[in-house]
Amino acid sequence: MTFSIIRCARAVLHVTDLNASRDFYERALGFVVTEADDMHLYLRGLEEYHHHSLVLKKAKQPGVEAISYKVYSEADLEELYQFFAEKQMNPKWVEAGEQRAVGRAFRVRDVSGLPLEFFANMETVERLLQRYDVYRGARVQRIDHFNCAVTDVQKAYDFYVNELGFACSEYTETEDKKLWAAWLHRKQNVHDVAFMNGKGPRLHHIGFWLSDQLSLIHACDVLAAMGYASSIERGPGRHGLSNAFFLYLRDPDGHRIELYNGDYLTSDPDFKPIRWDINDPRRQTFWGHQAPDSWFEEASIVLDVHSGKPVEVGEPALEQMKPTFII
């Protein structure tokens, strides 16, 4: 069965200081603040006409409350809920009005323990794509993907591809043909979600699309000028996997954000997934430079959709290897 999942759509992150987060995301990165109150910050990119694609929620500890996908219609939402219910995965409805701007939604832990959310409707606002007079910072355009560390990539792959109807664009295998990482999509570019072998479940990063490579370089200048140079974790550079230009940042609470541009179209039904060998150095970075240790060791804790407590992190099924690379 193929469900009408359109794309990755929003994330809900817990942060400890909304003022510090607002300075970083609005002034440095150029997100648009759609709305804010004492407990929430609702952000979107310049291209986006939905109310938000990122919610920052004040809390005592950082964490990931939900990673969310938009579906085509309310009927599709009901169908998808029944699918999870029949699998006894205990989905729970979040009724319209319980969340700002989002219609009826449901949340569920996936097979890896990640906190998924699905919704069909969100309030719309002014699209600022051609309001060049309000562009600032990295000039973020839209949300692009999630990347998650999971203990069993093959299990995640099988569920998302065989059960939810995602397609694979690229993947990494070990020497003995075991799946190390996979890039899966519903929209017609390289990925809406990627899974990597690692301690999990954890959210490694959220990727946001920029209009051009110069915006990434401009972001570095702005970050440095504002005193955020230490927030630059990796890049700018070009991925081997996906061919995209990248820059990785850490926000004031340690959540990792990727600024991303320049991957390719995956719309044709006869597109064949690209295989990468785990020992191919080009997949780590096309230009050859290495990622820092934090890249391999640190990621955001995810929260249980029912209790709100941190999900226990497990060890990966495959032996950890330092050269691993994710995008």
C-alpha positions as a LaTeX table, in Angstrom:
\begin{tabular}{lrrr}
\hline
Residue & $x$ (\AA) & $y$ (\AA) & $z$ (\AA) \\
\hline
Met1 & 0.00 & 0.00 & 0.00 \\
Thr2 & 1.19 & 3.51 & $-0.81$ \\
Phe3 & $-0.14$ & 6.23 & 1.46 \\
Ser4 & $-0.51$ & 9.81 & 0.26 \\
Ile5 & 2.33 & 11.20 & 2.35 \\
Ile6 & 3.45 & 14.37 & 0.57 \\
Arg7 & 6.64 & 15.48 & 2.30 \\
Cys8 & 8.40 & 16.24 & 5.55 \\
Ala9 & 6.61 & 19.28 & 6.91 \\
Arg10 & 7.61 & 20.45 & 10.37 \\
Ala11 & 9.52 & 19.65 & 13.54 \\
Val12 & 8.78 & 20.46 & 17.18 \\
Leu13 & 11.93 & 21.00 & 19.24 \\
His14 & 12.26 & 21.69 & 22.95 \\
Val15 & 14.66 & 24.52 & 23.82 \\
Thr16 & 15.67 & 26.07 & 27.13 \\
Asp17 & 15.87 & 29.76 & 26.19 \\
Leu18 & 13.45 & 31.16 & 23.62 \\
Asn19 & 15.20 & 34.54 & 23.45 \\
Ala20 & 18.55 & 32.93 & 22.62 \\
Ser21 & 16.86 & 30.68 & 20.08 \\
Arg22 & 15.06 & 33.59 & 18.44 \\
Asp23 & 18.29 & 35.54 & 18.04 \\
Phe24 & 19.94 & 32.55 & 16.39 \\
Tyr25 & 17.12 & 31.46 & 14.09 \\
Glu26 & 15.64 & 34.82 & 13.16 \\
Arg27 & 18.60 & 37.21 & 13.07 \\
Ala28 & 21.42 & 34.85 & 12.10 \\
Leu29 & 19.68 & 32.28 & 9.90 \\
Gly30 & 16.89 & 34.43 & 8.53 \\
Phe31 & 13.85 & 32.39 & 9.50 \\
Val32 & 10.55 & 34.27 & 9.50 \\
Val33 & 8.82 & 34.45 & 12.89 \\
Thr34 & 5.17 & 33.82 & 12.11 \\
Glu35 & 4.09 & 33.98 & 15.73 \\
Ala36 & 5.57 & 33.88 & 19.21 \\
Asp37 & 4.43 & 33.71 & 22.83 \\
Asp38 & 6.06 & 33.01 & 26.17 \\
Met39 & 6.30 & 29.28 & 25.46 \\
His40 & 6.51 & 28.93 & 21.68 \\
Leu41 & 8.30 & 30.28 & 18.63 \\
Tyr42 & 6.76 & 29.45 & 15.24 \\
Leu43 & 9.20 & 29.74 & 12.33 \\
Arg44 & 9.01 & 29.34 & 8.58 \\
Gly45 & 11.18 & 29.85 & 5.52 \\
Leu46 & 10.74 & 32.63 & 2.99 \\
Glu47 & 9.23 & 30.29 & 0.39 \\
Glu48 & 6.76 & 28.69 & 2.78 \\
Tyr49 & 3.11 & 29.75 & 2.90 \\
His50 & 2.08 & 27.44 & 5.72 \\
His51 & 2.10 & 28.89 & 9.24 \\
His52 & 5.40 & 27.25 & 10.22 \\
Ser53 & 7.84 & 24.44 & 9.56 \\
Leu54 & 9.65 & 24.64 & 12.89 \\
Val55 & 8.26 & 25.04 & 16.40 \\
Leu56 & 10.59 & 25.87 & 19.27 \\
Lys57 & 8.93 & 25.07 & 22.58 \\
Lys58 & 10.30 & 26.24 & 25.93 \\
Ala59 & 11.25 & 23.38 & 28.25 \\
Lys60 & 13.68 & 22.48 & 31.01 \\
Gln61 & 15.72 & 20.19 & 28.76 \\
Pro62 & 16.34 & 20.08 & 24.98 \\
Gly63 & 14.55 & 17.34 & 23.08 \\
Val64 & 12.61 & 16.43 & 19.96 \\
Glu65 & 8.85 & 16.26 & 20.49 \\
Ala66 & 7.85 & 15.41 & 16.92 \\
Ile67 & 9.04 & 15.11 & 13.34 \\
Ser68 & 6.06 & 15.62 & 11.10 \\
Tyr69 & 4.80 & 14.74 & 7.62 \\
Lys70 & 1.97 & 16.33 & 5.63 \\
Val71 & $-0.53$ & 14.01 & 3.96 \\
Tyr72 & $-2.82$ & 14.78 & 1.04 \\
Ser73 & $-6.22$ & 14.85 & 2.76 \\
Glu74 & $-8.17$ & 14.15 & 5.93 \\
Ala75 & $-9.24$ & 10.84 & 4.41 \\
Asp76 & $-5.59$ & 9.89 & 3.95 \\
Leu77 & $-4.92$ & 10.89 & 7.55 \\
Glu78 & $-7.68$ & 8.57 & 8.77 \\
Glu79 & $-6.40$ & 5.73 & 6.59 \\
Leu80 & $-2.88$ & 6.13 & 7.87 \\
Tyr81 & $-4.08$ & 6.24 & 11.48 \\
Gln82 & $-5.94$ & 2.95 & 10.95 \\
Phe83 & $-2.80$ & 1.41 & 9.48 \\
Phe84 & $-0.80$ & 2.16 & 12.61 \\
Ala85 & $-3.68$ & 1.12 & 14.86 \\
Glu86 & $-4.04$ & $-2.25$ & 13.11 \\
Lys87 & $-0.34$ & $-2.81$ & 13.66 \\
Gln88 & $-0.94$ & $-2.14$ & 17.36 \\
Met89 & 1.53 & 0.76 & 17.33 \\
Asn90 & $-0.76$ & 2.83 & 19.56 \\
Pro91 & $-1.19$ & 6.06 & 17.57 \\
Lys92 & $-2.87$ & 8.96 & 19.38 \\
Trp93 & $-4.98$ & 11.76 & 17.94 \\
Val94 & $-4.12$ & 15.40 & 18.56 \\
Glu95 & $-7.33$ & 17.24 & 17.85 \\
Ala96 & $-7.57$ & 20.52 & 15.95 \\
Gly97 & $-7.06$ & 23.39 & 18.37 \\
Glu98 & $-4.65$ & 21.49 & 20.62 \\
Gln99 & $-1.75$ & 22.78 & 18.52 \\
Arg100 & $-1.41$ & 26.27 & 17.08 \\
Ala101 & $-2.27$ & 26.46 & 13.35 \\
Val102 & $-2.30$ & 22.68 & 12.78 \\
Gly103 & $-5.53$ & 20.81 & 12.09 \\
Arg104 & $-6.28$ & 17.33 & 13.33 \\
Ala105 & $-3.12$ & 15.25 & 13.57 \\
Phe106 & $-1.88$ & 12.06 & 15.11 \\
Arg107 & 1.39 & 11.00 & 16.66 \\
Val108 & 2.98 & 7.57 & 16.86 \\
Arg109 & 6.34 & 5.97 & 17.61 \\
Asp110 & 7.70 & 4.34 & 14.48 \\
Val111 & 9.50 & 0.99 & 14.39 \\
Ser112 & 12.73 & 2.67 & 15.49 \\
Gly113 & 11.14 & 4.65 & 18.32 \\
Leu114 & 11.08 & 8.02 & 16.54 \\
Pro115 & 8.20 & 10.40 & 17.40 \\
Leu116 & 6.27 & 10.78 & 14.14 \\
Glu117 & 3.39 & 13.14 & 13.48 \\
Phe118 & 1.04 & 13.23 & 10.49 \\
Phe119 & $-1.41$ & 16.01 & 9.54 \\
Ala120 & $-3.34$ & 17.16 & 6.49 \\
Asn121 & $-4.06$ & 20.84 & 7.13 \\
Met122 & $-2.24$ & 23.88 & 8.47 \\
Glu123 & $-3.19$ & 27.56 & 8.40 \\
Thr124 & $-1.64$ & 29.56 & 5.59 \\
Val125 & 0.12 & 32.93 & 5.74 \\
Glu126 & 1.83 & 35.34 & 3.37 \\
Arg127 & 4.50 & 33.80 & 1.19 \\
Leu128 & 7.60 & 35.99 & 1.29 \\
Leu129 & 9.62 & 34.48 & $-1.56$ \\
Gln130 & 9.75 & 37.75 & $-3.51$ \\
Arg131 & 9.94 & 40.04 & $-0.49$ \\
Tyr132 & 13.67 & 40.44 & $-1.02$ \\
Asp133 & 13.60 & 43.49 & 1.20 \\
Val134 & 13.07 & 41.29 & 4.28 \\
Tyr135 & 15.73 & 38.69 & 3.46 \\
Arg136 & 18.40 & 38.31 & 6.14 \\
Gly137 & 21.02 & 35.87 & 7.38 \\
Ala138 & 21.09 & 32.56 & 5.51 \\
Arg139 & 17.83 & 33.42 & 3.71 \\
Val140 & 16.27 & 30.05 & 4.59 \\
Gln141 & 13.64 & 29.02 & 2.04 \\
Arg142 & 11.91 & 25.83 & 3.27 \\
Ile143 & 12.25 & 22.64 & 5.28 \\
Asp144 & 13.82 & 19.82 & 3.28 \\
His145 & 14.53 & 16.68 & 5.35 \\
Phe146 & 15.14 & 14.90 & 8.62 \\
Asn147 & 18.14 & 12.72 & 9.37 \\
Cys148 & 17.88 & 10.15 & 12.14 \\
Ala149 & 20.24 & 7.77 & 13.87 \\
Val150 & 18.64 & 4.36 & 14.41 \\
Thr151 & 19.91 & 1.07 & 15.77 \\
Asp152 & 18.71 & $-0.98$ & 12.77 \\
Val153 & 18.74 & 0.78 & 9.39 \\
Gln154 & 17.41 & $-2.26$ & 7.52 \\
Lys155 & 14.36 & $-2.40$ & 9.79 \\
Ala156 & 13.65 & 1.30 & 9.26 \\
Tyr157 & 14.19 & 0.98 & 5.51 \\
Asp158 & 11.82 & $-1.98$ & 5.20 \\
Phe159 & 9.07 & $-0.19$ & 7.13 \\
Tyr160 & 9.27 & 3.13 & 5.29 \\
Val161 & 9.71 & 1.65 & 1.81 \\
Asn162 & 7.52 & $-1.47$ & 1.99 \\
Glu163 & 4.83 & $-0.19$ & 4.34 \\
Leu164 & 4.66 & 3.61 & 3.95 \\
Gly165 & 5.59 & 3.91 & 0.27 \\
Phe166 & 8.83 & 5.90 & 0.46 \\
Ala167 & 11.40 & 5.45 & $-2.32$ \\
Cys168 & 15.16 & 5.15 & $-1.95$ \\
Ser169 & 17.49 & 7.54 & $-3.78$ \\
Glu170 & 20.89 & 6.55 & $-2.36$ \\
Tyr171 & 22.25 & 4.08 & 0.17 \\
Thr172 & 25.48 & 2.95 & 1.79 \\
Glu173 & 26.45 & $-0.70$ & 2.26 \\
Thr174 & 29.19 & $-2.39$ & 4.25 \\
Glu175 & 31.65 & $-4.79$ & 2.67 \\
Asp176 & 29.40 & $-7.71$ & 3.58 \\
Lys177 & 26.36 & $-6.06$ & 1.90 \\
Lys178 & 24.63 & $-4.85$ & 5.06 \\
Leu179 & 22.68 & $-1.62$ & 4.87 \\
Trp180 & 24.51 & 1.15 & 6.73 \\
Ala181 & 22.48 & 4.20 & 5.73 \\
Ala182 & 19.58 & 5.04 & 3.40 \\
Trp183 & 18.10 & 8.21 & 1.90 \\
Leu184 & 14.33 & 7.96 & 1.39 \\
His185 & 11.90 & 10.37 & $-0.23$ \\
Arg186 & 8.25 & 11.14 & $-0.93$ \\
Lys187 & 8.75 & 14.51 & $-2.62$ \\
Gln188 & 10.83 & 14.48 & $-5.78$ \\
Asn189 & 14.31 & 15.17 & $-4.50$ \\
Val190 & 16.91 & 13.08 & $-2.69$ \\
His191 & 15.24 & 12.70 & 0.69 \\
Asp192 & 12.56 & 13.55 & 3.17 \\
Val193 & 14.23 & 11.34 & 5.75 \\
Ala194 & 17.55 & 9.55 & 6.01 \\
Phe195 & 18.51 & 6.79 & 8.42 \\
Met196 & 22.02 & 6.05 & 9.60 \\
Asn197 & 23.47 & 3.28 & 11.72 \\
Gly198 & 24.15 & 4.62 & 15.21 \\
Lys199 & 23.01 & 4.97 & 18.78 \\
Gly200 & 19.33 & 5.66 & 18.55 \\
Pro201 & 16.65 & 6.60 & 18.14 \\
Arg202 & 17.94 & 10.17 & 17.92 \\
Leu203 & 17.48 & 13.08 & 15.54 \\
His204 & 20.80 & 13.94 & 13.96 \\
His205 & 19.65 & 17.04 & 12.12 \\
Ile206 & 16.92 & 18.90 & 10.27 \\
Gly207 & 17.82 & 20.10 & 6.77 \\
Phe208 & 16.58 & 23.42 & 5.40 \\
Trp209 & 16.78 & 24.38 & 1.73 \\
Leu210 & 18.54 & 27.55 & 0.55 \\
Ser211 & 18.18 & 29.11 & $-2.88$ \\
Asp212 & 21.90 & 29.02 & $-3.77$ \\
Gln213 & 25.37 & 28.14 & $-2.51$ \\
Leu214 & 26.31 & 31.76 & $-1.90$ \\
Ser215 & 23.61 & 31.91 & 0.76 \\
Leu216 & 25.50 & 29.26 & 2.74 \\
Ile217 & 28.73 & 31.24 & 2.50 \\
His218 & 26.91 & 34.45 & 3.41 \\
Ala219 & 25.48 & 32.64 & 6.43 \\
Cys220 & 29.02 & 31.89 & 7.64 \\
Asp221 & 29.91 & 35.58 & 7.41 \\
Val222 & 26.77 & 36.60 & 9.30 \\
Leu223 & 27.30 & 33.98 & 12.00 \\
Ala224 & 30.89 & 35.05 & 12.50 \\
Ala225 & 29.97 & 38.74 & 12.60 \\
Met226 & 27.28 & 38.06 & 15.22 \\
Gly227 & 29.58 & 36.01 & 17.43 \\
Tyr228 & 28.22 & 32.62 & 16.40 \\
Ala229 & 31.36 & 31.29 & 14.69 \\
Ser230 & 31.57 & 28.45 & 17.22 \\
Ser231 & 28.09 & 27.32 & 16.10 \\
Ile232 & 29.54 & 26.28 & 12.73 \\
Glu233 & 30.21 & 22.57 & 13.14 \\
Arg234 & 31.02 & 21.42 & 9.63 \\
Gly235 & 31.36 & 22.93 & 6.17 \\
Pro236 & 30.65 & 24.59 & 3.93 \\
Gly237 & 31.30 & 21.74 & 1.55 \\
Arg238 & 29.78 & 19.41 & $-1.01$ \\
His239 & 28.33 & 15.99 & $-0.26$ \\
Gly240 & 29.29 & 12.99 & $-2.34$ \\
Leu241 & 25.96 & 11.46 & $-1.44$ \\
Ser242 & 23.25 & 13.69 & $-2.98$ \\
Asn243 & 25.80 & 16.10 & $-4.55$ \\
Ala244 & 24.33 & 18.85 & $-2.35$ \\
Phe245 & 26.18 & 21.83 & $-0.90$ \\
Phe246 & 26.01 & 21.86 & 2.90 \\
Leu247 & 26.68 & 23.73 & 6.11 \\
Tyr248 & 26.05 & 22.23 & 9.56 \\
Leu249 & 25.29 & 24.38 & 12.59 \\
Arg250 & 24.45 & 23.81 & 16.25 \\
Asp251 & 21.78 & 25.99 & 17.78 \\
Pro252 & 22.04 & 27.33 & 21.36 \\
Asp253 & 20.63 & 24.05 & 22.74 \\
Gly254 & 22.82 & 21.82 & 20.58 \\
His255 & 20.18 & 20.84 & 18.02 \\
Arg256 & 21.86 & 20.38 & 14.65 \\
Ile257 & 20.62 & 22.30 & 11.61 \\
Glu258 & 21.81 & 21.70 & 8.07 \\
Leu259 & 21.65 & 24.43 & 5.45 \\
Tyr260 & 21.31 & 22.60 & 2.16 \\
Asn261 & 21.23 & 23.31 & $-1.58$ \\
Gly262 & 21.79 & 21.65 & $-4.91$ \\
Asp263 & 20.65 & 18.03 & $-4.92$ \\
Tyr264 & 18.76 & 16.52 & $-7.87$ \\
Leu265 & 15.40 & 15.30 & $-9.25$ \\
Thr266 & 14.20 & 11.78 & $-8.37$ \\
Ser267 & 10.72 & 11.83 & $-9.96$ \\
Asp268 & 11.07 & 9.17 & $-12.65$ \\
Pro269 & 9.65 & 5.76 & $-11.70$ \\
Asp270 & 12.63 & 3.97 & $-13.24$ \\
Phe271 & 15.19 & 5.92 & $-11.18$ \\
Lys272 & 17.66 & 3.44 & $-9.71$ \\
Pro273 & 19.01 & 4.05 & $-6.20$ \\
Ile274 & 22.71 & 4.94 & $-6.11$ \\
Arg275 & 24.88 & 2.59 & $-4.08$ \\
Trp276 & 27.90 & 3.81 & $-2.11$ \\
Asp277 & 30.49 & 1.55 & $-0.57$ \\
Ile278 & 31.21 & 2.41 & 3.05 \\
Asn279 & 34.94 & 2.66 & 2.25 \\
Asp280 & 34.50 & 5.16 & $-0.59$ \\
Pro281 & 36.04 & 8.40 & 0.76 \\
Arg282 & 34.01 & 10.57 & $-1.62$ \\
Arg283 & 30.78 & 9.78 & 0.15 \\
Gln284 & 31.96 & 11.44 & 3.37 \\
Thr285 & 32.66 & 14.71 & 1.63 \\
Phe286 & 33.18 & 15.02 & $-2.11$ \\
Trp287 & 36.13 & 17.36 & $-1.49$ \\
Gly288 & 37.75 & 15.04 & 1.02 \\
His289 & 37.73 & 16.91 & 4.35 \\
Gln290 & 36.71 & 15.02 & 7.50 \\
Ala291 & 33.84 & 15.63 & 9.89 \\
Pro292 & 34.58 & 16.46 & 13.55 \\
Asp293 & 34.12 & 13.91 & 16.33 \\
Ser294 & 30.92 & 15.63 & 17.48 \\
Trp295 & 29.43 & 14.71 & 14.15 \\
Phe296 & 29.56 & 11.00 & 14.98 \\
Glu297 & 28.88 & 11.18 & 18.68 \\
Glu298 & 26.19 & 13.80 & 19.26 \\
Ala299 & 22.51 & 14.02 & 18.29 \\
Ser300 & 19.24 & 15.21 & 19.80 \\
Ile301 & 17.28 & 13.02 & 22.20 \\
Val302 & 13.74 & 12.20 & 21.09 \\
Leu303 & 10.68 & 12.15 & 23.36 \\
Asp304 & 8.00 & 9.49 & 23.69 \\
Val305 & 4.72 & 10.57 & 22.08 \\
His306 & 2.66 & 9.35 & 25.05 \\
Ser307 & 4.72 & 10.07 & 28.16 \\
Gly308 & 6.81 & 12.99 & 26.89 \\
Lys309 & 9.85 & 11.38 & 28.48 \\
Pro310 & 13.17 & 10.75 & 26.66 \\
Val311 & 13.21 & 7.53 & 24.66 \\
Glu312 & 15.95 & 5.18 & 25.78 \\
Val313 & 18.90 & 5.13 & 23.42 \\
Gly314 & 20.13 & 1.73 & 22.24 \\
Glu315 & 23.34 & 0.49 & 20.64 \\
Pro316 & 23.53 & 0.08 & 16.84 \\
Ala317 & 23.11 & $-3.33$ & 15.23 \\
Leu318 & 26.26 & $-2.86$ & 13.14 \\
Glu319 & 29.65 & $-2.06$ & 14.61 \\
Gln320 & 30.31 & 1.66 & 14.66 \\
Met321 & 32.89 & 2.93 & 12.18 \\
Lys322 & 34.34 & 6.43 & 12.46 \\
Pro323 & 34.20 & 7.21 & 8.71 \\
Thr324 & 30.40 & 7.00 & 8.65 \\
Phe325 & 28.75 & 9.89 & 6.91 \\
Ile326 & 25.20 & 11.20 & 6.81 \\
Ile327 & 23.49 & 14.03 & 4.98 \\
\hline
\end{tabular}
